[in-house]
Amino acid sequence: MHFPIYFRIWGFSFHPHFVMEFLAYAIGFQVYLVLKRKFSDVIAPAERWQVIAAAVFGAALGSRMLGWLEDPVLAWQAGLVGGKTIVGALIGGWIAVEAAKARMGVRIRTGDLLAIPLAVGIAIGRVGCFLTGLPDQTYGTATTLPWGVDFGDGVRRHPTQLYEILFLVALCFVLWRGMKMVSRSVWQTGDVFRLFMISYALWRVGIDFLKPEPRVLGLSLIQWVCLAVVAYCWRDLRRIVGAADTLFTTAGERIPHG
């Protein structure tokens, strides 16, 4: 297997990053439409589209800003393929959405419908990261484990992109259950999005120890930023964890014994 692995379509070669990013947006949006039909939206359609537009703009800006701050040299060398980070995109999109909501006078939390589409989109995007190989800068450290992958430099590494895909698939099931909890007023509006942000931030704090990244006081910049996200959501984290027993067992859904 030689990386990057290009897609050959109608005689043309397409970079895996571009193909999987396109699919991530397209499939993520379809998942959003399905969720919107299943669960009622908390804001009007016009406001929702402004929220989505703000999220896209903020994500594009935030992903580049944090990517450059993390490692300017590598970001410059990577060009259009690299120099971006999902954590920066999530935070940038979140900040932009809150700014747009403040301008519109919207006070309610609006992110629940976007949590699962974001998880799906990131998982699909990680396929592109894996197929890109070393230039993507998302590979793991060297390993002797049998599933280690040689991305072309003769070193078997942790396929951290694949680890993240598995994590996000599992998280989607938890978020889906959370959507039902919100619809039944067991959880508060916005809890599903907060759960997604907290879960992904904690995941990145852990998994990034398997990546060869520059570190300050033992942590990479992304890990420090993720810890800041968890600290910001601490009150929500305590409340969500306190109600965790309702995530899988609720009155009326318990399986009868006997």
C-alpha positions in Angstrom: 0.0 0.0 0.0 1.4 3.3 -1.1 0.3 6.6 0.5 -1.4 8.9 -0.4 -4.0 6.7 -1.9 -5.7 8.6 -4.7 -9.2 8.0 -5.9 -9.4 7.2 -9.6 -12.7 8.4 -11.1 -13.5 8.7 -14.8 -9.8 8.8 -15.6 -9.0 11.6 -13.1 -7.1 11.3 -9.9 -8.5 13.0 -6.8 -6.7 13.5 -3.5 -8.2 11.5 -0.7 -8.5 14.5 1.6 -10.7 16.4 -0.9 -12.9 13.4 -1.7 -13.5 12.5 1.9 -14.1 16.1 3.0 -16.7 16.4 0.2 -18.4 13.2 1.4 -18.1 14.4 5.0 -20.1 17.6 4.3 -22.6 15.9 2.0 -23.3 12.9 4.3 -23.2 15.0 7.4 -25.8 17.4 5.9 -28.1 14.5 5.0 -27.8 13.2 8.6 -28.7 16.7 9.8 -31.9 16.7 7.6 -32.9 13.3 9.0 -32.5 14.5 12.6 -34.4 17.6 11.8 -37.3 15.6 10.6 -37.1 13.3 13.6 -36.6 15.9 16.3 -38.2 19.4 16.3 -35.8 22.3 15.9 -35.7 24.9 18.7 -35.3 27.9 16.3 -36.9 29.1 13.2 -35.6 28.0 9.7 -34.2 31.4 8.9 -32.3 31.6 12.2 -31.1 28.0 11.7 -29.5 28.8 8.4 -27.7 31.8 9.8 -26.4 29.6 12.6 -25.2 27.0 10.0 -23.5 29.8 7.9 -21.8 31.2 11.0 -20.6 27.7 12.0 -19.1 27.0 8.6 -17.3 30.4 8.5 -16.1 30.0 12.1 -14.9 26.4 11.5 -12.9 27.4 8.4 -11.2 30.2 10.3 -10.7 28.4 13.5 -9.2 25.3 11.9 -6.5 27.3 10.2 -5.7 29.5 13.1 -5.1 26.7 15.6 -3.3 24.6 12.9 -0.9 27.4 12.4 -0.4 28.1 16.0 0.3 24.5 16.7 3.1 24.2 14.3 3.6 27.1 11.8 6.5 25.4 9.9 4.6 22.1 9.3 1.4 24.1 8.4 3.3 26.0 5.8 4.9 22.9 4.3 1.6 21.1 4.3 -0.1 23.8 2.2 -3.8 23.2 1.3 -3.7 19.6 2.5 -2.7 20.3 6.0 -2.4 23.2 8.4 -5.9 22.6 9.7 -7.2 21.0 12.9 -10.7 19.7 13.8 -10.4 21.0 17.3 -9.9 24.5 15.9 -12.8 24.1 13.6 -15.2 23.0 16.4 -14.2 25.9 18.6 -14.1 28.4 15.9 -17.6 27.3 14.7 -18.9 27.4 18.2 -17.7 30.9 18.9 -19.1 32.1 15.5 -22.5 30.6 16.3 -22.6 32.2 19.7 -21.8 35.6 18.1 -24.5 35.1 15.4 -27.0 34.1 18.1 -26.2 37.2 20.1 -26.7 39.4 17.1 -30.1 37.7 16.4 -31.1 37.8 20.1 -31.4 34.0 20.3 -30.7 32.8 23.8 -31.6 29.1 23.6 -28.9 26.5 22.9 -29.1 25.4 19.3 -26.3 22.7 18.8 -28.1 19.5 19.5 -29.1 18.8 15.9 -25.5 19.3 14.8 -23.8 17.0 17.2 -24.3 13.7 15.4 -23.7 15.2 11.9 -20.4 16.6 13.2 -19.4 13.2 14.6 -20.3 11.5 11.3 -18.5 14.2 9.3 -15.3 14.0 11.4 -15.3 10.1 11.1 -15.6 10.3 7.3 -12.9 13.0 7.2 -10.6 10.8 9.2 -10.7 8.2 6.4 -9.2 10.9 4.2 -6.5 11.6 6.8 -5.6 7.9 6.9 -5.4 7.6 3.1 -3.3 10.7 2.9 -0.6 9.1 5.1 2.4 11.0 6.4 1.7 14.4 4.7 -1.5 14.7 6.8 0.5 14.8 10.1 -2.3 12.8 11.9 -0.4 9.5 12.2 0.6 8.0 15.5 3.9 7.1 17.1 5.8 4.0 16.4 4.3 0.7 17.6 5.1 -3.0 17.6 1.4 -3.9 17.7 0.2 -6.1 14.9 -2.2 -3.5 13.5 0.5 -0.9 13.1 0.6 0.8 9.7 3.6 1.7 7.6 2.7 5.0 6.0 5.7 4.9 3.7 8.7 5.7 5.9 9.4 2.1 7.0 8.0 2.7 10.5 4.9 0.9 11.7 2.7 3.5 13.5 -0.5 3.6 15.5 -3.3 4.3 13.0 -4.8 7.0 15.2 -7.1 8.0 12.5 -8.8 4.6 12.6 -8.9 4.7 16.4 -10.8 8.0 16.1 -13.3 6.6 13.6 -14.2 3.7 15.9 -14.5 6.2 18.8 -16.8 8.5 16.8 -19.0 5.6 15.7 -19.6 4.6 19.3 -20.1 8.2 20.3 -22.9 8.6 17.7 -24.9 5.9 19.4 -24.6 7.7 22.7 -25.5 11.0 21.1 -28.6 9.4 19.5 -29.7 8.2 22.9 -29.1 11.7 24.2 -31.3 13.2 21.5 -34.2 11.1 22.8 -33.5 12.2 26.4 -33.7 15.9 25.3 -36.9 15.3 23.4 -38.4 13.8 26.6 -37.1 16.7 28.7 -34.9 14.3 30.7 -31.9 16.4 29.6 -31.8 20.1 28.8 -31.6 21.6 25.4 -28.0 21.8 24.3 -26.8 18.9 26.4 -26.2 16.7 23.4 -23.9 19.2 21.8 -22.1 19.8 25.1 -21.7 16.0 25.5 -20.2 15.8 22.1 -17.8 18.6 22.7 -16.7 17.3 26.1 -16.4 13.7 24.8 -14.4 14.7 21.8 -12.1 17.0 23.8 -11.4 14.3 26.3 -10.7 11.8 23.5 -8.2 14.2 21.9 -6.4 14.8 25.2 -5.9 11.0 25.5 -5.3 9.9 21.9 -2.9 12.8 21.2 -0.4 11.2 23.5 0.0 8.7 20.7 1.0 11.4 18.2 4.5 12.9 17.7 3.5 16.5 18.4 5.5 19.3 19.9 4.6 19.7 23.6 4.6 22.4 26.3 4.6 21.2 29.9 3.9 17.7 28.7 0.9 18.5 26.5 0.5 19.7 22.9 -1.3 22.9 22.2 -4.4 21.0 21.0 -4.5 19.0 24.3 -4.3 22.3 26.3 -7.1 23.7 24.2 -9.2 20.6 24.7 -8.7 20.8 28.5 -9.9 24.4 28.3 -13.1 23.2 26.6 -13.7 20.7 29.3 -13.1 23.3 32.0 -15.5 25.7 30.2 -18.2 22.9 30.1 -17.5 21.7 33.7 -20.9 22.6 35.1 -22.6 20.9 32.2 -20.3 17.9 32.6 -21.2 17.5 36.2 -24.9 17.7 35.5 -24.8 15.4 32.5 -22.7 12.8 34.4 -25.1 13.0 37.3 -28.0 12.1 35.0 -26.0 9.5 33.1 -28.2 6.6 34.4 -31.1 8.0 32.3 -29.0 7.7 29.1 -29.5 3.9 28.8 -32.4 3.2 31.2 -35.5 5.3 31.5 -38.9 4.8 33.1 -41.1 2.9 30.7 -38.1 1.5 28.7 -36.8 -0.9 31.3 -36.8 -4.5 30.2 -39.1 -6.6 32.4 -37.6 -9.5 34.1 -39.2 -12.9 34.7 
